[in-house]
């Protein structure tokens, strides 16, 4: 007799096995990349869907920490350095988040990866600004962190 899972694991509510926040960040990032590249199985194909998915993915990546956090903060440092070099005053974290989100959904981008990158960068500023971004980050840490953990 063969079993596909450890005995009693499903009875405790542990349906997925152990998935860490880093694993969830990997899954969401791969889904974003596949959806943007035109997968017919993953319908992340409009700039609004791409932007929404990328904002949540960026928040989960920040919650996962480590290299995932480095990727998102690296993307987020590009617009900040551009604004500093241009001579404009600092728009603040909330202003930068809204500006990047508007840039992601506003223009008619022919290349779908552009709104994804802009929204991933915006996710860092939403979290940095506090408010709803920080709430999403904390919700990702608690809810997704407990998703795969044993009861």
TAPE-V7215 format. One record per run of one state. SS is the DSSP state (A for helix, B for strand, O for the rest). FROM is the first residue (numbers start at 1). TO is the last residue. Records with the same first field share a line. If there is no record, write none. Layout:
BEGIN
SS->FROM-TO + FROM-TO
END
This chain:
BEGIN
O->1-20 + 37-46 + 65-65 + 87-91 + 106-111 + 130-131 + 148-151
A->21-36 + 47-64 + 66-86 + 92-105 + 112-129 + 132-147
END
